[in-house]
Amino acid sequence: MPKVNDLILDTGDAFPNIEIDLVGGGKLSITDHLKGSWGCVLFYRSHW
């Protein structure tokens, strides 16, 4: 199946390396946190 574009993850694509600032300080690397397991990442921007 052809890839739609580079903005959408497809089967077999690596998840992009994203670091998120934690509210209490520090950072969370999503790729390191989910390494070796399945996961679901949901982004909710709330109110700006």
Beta strands, then each sheet from edge to edge (+ up, - down):
strand 1: 19-21
strand 2: 27-29
sheet 1: 1+ 2-
end
